[in-house]
């Protein structure tokens, strides 16, 4: 799930990436254009409601490719992405538009 919130008085958007409590991966990161695809940059944290989430601040009016990367080396997508596009590895990246 993706949550977008405009940051008042700025040209930025807070994007929260959320995995549900019943998701098969208990440790993962969100990686994408906004963090140089670095799995250490935005690890998802377990919340009190047993979801995993992390938030990033992105510029408004932009398009960013991203995916999730699990601790076991598995890549997976978010079904709530705004779009999908092919990547250079023969798979698909998620796209979020701010």
MISE-174670 format. One line per field, with one value per residue: residue in three letters; residue number from 1; x, z, y of N, C-alpha, C in turn. Coordinates in Angstrom, 3 decimals. Example, Ala and Ser with C-alpha at 12.3 -4.5 7.8 and 13.67 -1.06 7.14 Angstrom:
// residues 2
rest = (ala, ser)
nr = (1, 2)
npx = (13.190, 12.850)
npz = (7.800, 7.080)
npy = (-5.690, -2.250)
capx = (12.300, 13.670)
capz = (7.800, 7.140)
capy = (-4.500, -1.060)
cpx = (13.200, 12.900)
cpz = (7.800, 7.870)
cpy = (-3.300, 0.030)
END
This chain:
// residues 98
rest = (unk, unk, unk, unk, unk, unk, unk, unk, unk, unk, unk, unk, unk, unk, unk, unk, unk, unk, unk, unk, unk, unk, unk, unk, unk, unk, unk, unk, unk, unk, unk, unk, unk, unk, unk, unk, unk, unk, unk, unk, unk, unk, unk, unk, unk, unk, unk, unk, unk, unk, unk, unk, unk, unk, unk, unk, unk, unk, unk, unk, unk, unk, unk, unk, unk, unk, unk, unk, unk, unk, unk, unk, unk, unk, unk, unk, unk, unk, unk, unk, unk, unk, unk, unk, unk, unk, unk, unk, unk, unk, unk, unk, unk, unk, unk, unk, unk, unk)
nr = (1, 2, 3, 4, 5, 6, 7, 8, 9, 10, 11, 12, 13, 14, 15, 16, 17, 18, 19, 20, 21, 22, 23, 24, 25, 26, 27, 28, 29, 30, 31, 32, 33, 34, 35, 36, 37, 38, 39, 40, 41, 42, 43, 44, 45, 46, 47, 48, 49, 50, 51, 52, 53, 54, 55, 56, 57, 58, 59, 60, 61, 62, 63, 64, 65, 66, 67, 68, 69, 70, 71, 72, 73, 74, 75, 76, 77, 78, 79, 80, 81, 82, 83, 84, 85, 86, 87, 88, 89, 90, 91, 92, 93, 94, 95, 96, 97, 98)
npx = (0.852, 0.461, 0.860, 0.246, 1.118, 0.772, 3.275, 2.830, 3.235, 5.404, 7.129, 7.015, 6.306, 5.231, 5.779, 4.536, 5.414, 3.865, 3.637, 1.341, 0.259, 0.063, 1.902, 4.312, 7.049, 9.087, 11.082, 12.254, 13.191, 12.542, 13.478, 14.771, 14.692, 14.885, 16.633, 18.988, 18.758, 19.487, 19.537, 19.952, 19.108, 16.327, 14.839, 12.073, 10.066, 8.745, 5.522, 3.206, 0.744, 1.434, 2.106, 4.563, 6.549, 7.851, 8.884, 9.404, 10.552, 9.622, 9.993, 7.356, 5.316, 6.859, 8.194, 8.896, 10.768, 10.511, 11.046, 10.469, 12.801, 13.563, 14.935, 15.886, 16.819, 14.922, 13.090, 10.233, 7.037, 4.750, 1.350, -0.216, 0.981, 1.347, 1.889, 3.608, 6.792, 9.057, 12.204, 15.841, 16.597, 14.908, 12.567, 9.895, 9.530, 7.960, 6.079, 5.820, 3.939, 4.248)
npz = (0.000, -0.674, 0.631, 0.120, 1.034, 0.879, 1.713, 3.670, 2.537, 0.903, -1.962, -1.897, -1.262, 1.130, 1.078, 2.086, 2.388, 2.714, 3.968, 4.392, 7.460, 7.036, 5.130, 3.344, 3.720, 6.355, 6.751, 4.966, 2.435, 0.843, -2.331, -4.844, -7.487, -5.918, -3.827, -4.839, -5.302, -3.016, -0.671, 2.071, 2.675, 3.113, 5.121, 5.953, 8.816, 11.578, 12.773, 15.426, 14.713, 13.402, 10.718, 8.151, 7.518, 5.899, 5.306, 2.790, 1.575, -1.249, -4.341, -5.659, -8.549, -9.927, -11.238, -10.079, -10.089, -8.365, -6.140, -3.874, -1.670, -0.234, 2.804, 2.279, -0.281, -2.259, -4.769, -5.017, -6.036, -5.562, -5.394, -5.385, -6.863, -9.011, -11.662, -13.895, -15.202, -17.609, -16.541, -16.690, -16.043, -16.960, -15.591, -13.869, -12.781, -10.181, -10.355, -8.974, -8.892, -8.086)
npy = (-1.168, 2.252, 5.482, 8.856, 12.123, 15.547, 17.894, 20.544, 23.852, 23.346, 21.967, 19.243, 15.746, 13.443, 10.089, 7.063, 3.772, 0.724, -2.540, -5.180, -6.836, -9.570, -10.184, -12.162, -11.598, -10.743, -8.954, -6.266, -3.855, -0.692, 0.192, 2.360, 4.857, 7.123, 6.582, 5.628, 2.903, 1.502, -0.984, -0.608, 1.919, 2.580, 0.834, -1.223, -0.858, -2.616, -1.995, -1.044, -2.092, -4.356, -4.082, -3.426, -0.604, 2.363, 5.738, 8.213, 11.372, 13.053, 14.903, 16.928, 16.250, 14.423, 11.307, 8.158, 5.158, 2.041, -0.769, -3.510, -5.031, -7.987, -9.396, -11.923, -11.775, -11.670, -9.990, -7.881, -6.519, -3.712, -3.917, -1.687, 0.270, 3.162, 2.690, 0.398, -0.581, -1.962, -3.351, -3.362, -5.912, -7.791, -7.915, -6.187, -2.846, -0.992, 2.043, 5.246, 8.162, 11.500)
capx = (0.000, 1.176, 0.136, 0.891, 0.637, 1.482, 3.901, 2.315, 4.196, 6.584, 6.910, 7.378, 5.259, 5.666, 5.240, 4.713, 5.323, 3.342, 3.339, 0.356, 0.736, 0.101, 2.853, 5.240, 8.403, 9.072, 12.144, 12.406, 13.497, 12.062, 14.614, 14.322, 15.408, 15.020, 17.697, 20.039, 18.522, 20.295, 18.689, 20.166, 18.650, 14.948, 14.322, 10.732, 10.071, 7.492, 4.707, 2.366, -0.358, 2.088, 2.501, 5.921, 6.458, 8.879, 8.435, 10.412, 10.082, 9.933, 9.553, 6.063, 5.301, 7.903, 7.891, 9.989, 10.696, 10.899, 10.656, 10.839, 13.881, 13.457, 16.201, 16.350, 17.267, 13.775, 12.529, 8.796, 6.393, 3.600, 0.167, -0.843, 1.787, 0.613, 2.149, 4.729, 7.598, 10.100, 13.541, 16.938, 16.838, 13.858, 11.400, 9.161, 9.604, 6.792, 6.249, 4.978, 3.895, 3.954)
capz = (0.000, -0.736, 1.128, -0.288, 1.761, 0.547, 2.847, 3.634, 2.316, 0.159, -3.222, -1.611, -0.872, 1.976, 0.579, 3.038, 1.787, 3.771, 3.688, 5.370, 8.510, 6.565, 4.022, 3.616, 4.072, 7.630, 6.706, 3.591, 2.205, -0.414, -3.076, -6.079, -8.015, -4.874, -2.873, -5.604, -5.237, -1.882, 0.282, 3.446, 2.840, 3.604, 5.617, 6.515, 10.255, 12.085, 13.545, 16.478, 14.081, 12.734, 9.339, 7.968, 6.737, 5.909, 4.565, 2.125, 1.091, -2.671, -4.997, -6.344, -9.999, -10.456, -11.443, -9.499, -10.149, -7.095, -5.836, -2.527, -1.627, 1.024, 3.426, 1.684, -1.644, -3.162, -5.210, -5.264, -6.380, -4.797, -6.255, -5.353, -7.632, -10.012, -12.972, -13.930, -16.404, -17.693, -16.099, -17.461, -15.585, -17.498, -14.704, -13.901, -11.635, -9.843, -10.563, -8.175, -9.409, -6.994)
capy = (0.000, 3.518, 6.653, 10.101, 13.297, 16.777, 18.568, 21.910, 24.926, 22.905, 21.261, 17.863, 14.807, 12.327, 8.827, 5.976, 2.447, -0.141, -3.943, -5.644, -7.744, -10.956, -10.299, -13.269, -11.158, -10.020, -7.951, -5.799, -2.446, -0.148, 0.722, 2.972, 6.017, 8.133, 6.245, 4.946, 1.458, 1.036, -1.708, -0.153, 3.298, 2.705, -0.442, -1.152, -1.079, -3.198, -1.043, -1.627, -2.830, -5.481, -3.811, -2.925, 0.625, 3.391, 6.916, 9.026, 12.661, 13.147, 16.125, 16.870, 16.275, 13.552, 9.895, 7.384, 3.697, 1.417, -2.154, -3.959, -6.016, -8.728, -9.799, -13.182, -11.522, -11.665, -8.706, -7.959, -5.255, -3.240, -3.943, -0.369, 1.221, 3.945, 2.075, -0.544, -0.440, -2.985, -2.956, -3.951, -7.282, -8.645, -7.861, -4.947, -1.936, -0.201, 3.474, 6.125, 9.533, 12.427)
cpx = (0.898, 0.288, 0.926, 0.266, 1.459, 2.058, 3.568, 3.446, 5.441, 6.165, 7.302, 6.170, 5.896, 4.973, 5.567, 4.441, 4.942, 3.127, 2.384, 0.940, 0.823, 1.058, 3.890, 6.660, 8.357, 10.175, 12.374, 12.771, 12.766, 13.276, 14.103, 15.197, 15.732, 16.112, 18.833, 19.966, 19.350, 19.400, 18.859, 19.532, 17.264, 14.383, 12.931, 10.782, 8.718, 6.801, 3.841, 1.214, 0.142, 2.306, 3.977, 5.807, 7.714, 8.354, 9.635, 9.754, 10.565, 9.419, 8.228, 6.262, 6.361, 7.398, 9.101, 9.732, 11.147, 10.497, 10.956, 11.914, 13.847, 14.841, 16.759, 16.789, 16.161, 13.351, 11.032, 8.209, 5.222, 2.398, -0.563, -0.047, 0.921, 0.755, 3.295, 5.487, 8.664, 11.424, 14.599, 17.257, 15.765, 12.611, 10.657, 9.407, 8.233, 7.117, 5.298, 5.080, 3.464, 3.317)
cpz = (0.000, -0.199, 0.728, 0.476, 1.337, 1.811, 2.716, 3.459, 1.551, -1.154, -3.069, -1.134, 0.028, 1.445, 1.605, 2.312, 2.905, 3.232, 4.768, 6.344, 8.055, 5.394, 4.341, 4.004, 5.343, 7.724, 5.256, 3.599, 0.960, -1.063, -4.375, -6.504, -6.920, -3.849, -3.530, -5.489, -4.126, -0.850, 1.744, 3.720, 3.480, 3.983, 6.189, 7.975, 10.681, 13.004, 14.558, 15.897, 13.252, 11.230, 9.330, 7.149, 6.856, 5.078, 3.954, 1.688, -0.337, -3.230, -5.709, -7.850, -10.654, -10.577, -10.975, -9.669, -8.798, -7.086, -4.367, -2.645, -0.257, 1.521, 2.831, 0.230, -2.683, -3.491, -5.402, -5.441, -5.465, -5.729, -6.281, -6.126, -8.659, -11.410, -12.808, -15.229, -16.422, -17.147, -16.882, -17.067, -16.076, -16.637, -14.878, -12.625, -11.402, -10.148, -9.622, -8.766, -8.282, -7.535)
cpy = (1.231, 4.628, 7.883, 11.259, 14.504, 17.392, 20.045, 22.921, 24.514, 22.258, 19.794, 17.063, 13.746, 11.078, 7.750, 4.657, 1.480, -1.561, -4.437, -6.658, -9.186, -11.157, -11.372, -12.849, -10.310, -8.978, -7.565, -4.320, -1.997, 0.516, 1.322, 4.126, 7.033, 7.822, 5.446, 3.427, 0.801, 0.343, -1.264, 1.216, 3.428, 1.349, -0.241, -1.593, -1.646, -2.193, -1.784, -2.450, -4.011, -5.295, -3.442, -1.651, 1.468, 4.543, 7.628, 10.332, 12.828, 14.470, 15.906, 16.861, 15.401, 12.119, 9.105, 5.889, 3.151, -0.038, -2.396, -5.027, -6.685, -9.146, -11.085, -13.021, -11.510, -10.236, -8.890, -6.562, -4.938, -3.194, -2.605, 0.682, 1.946, 3.350, 1.083, -0.310, -1.521, -2.453, -3.722, -5.386, -8.259, -8.708, -6.551, -4.161, -1.330, 1.258, 4.192, 7.529, 10.463, 13.674)
END
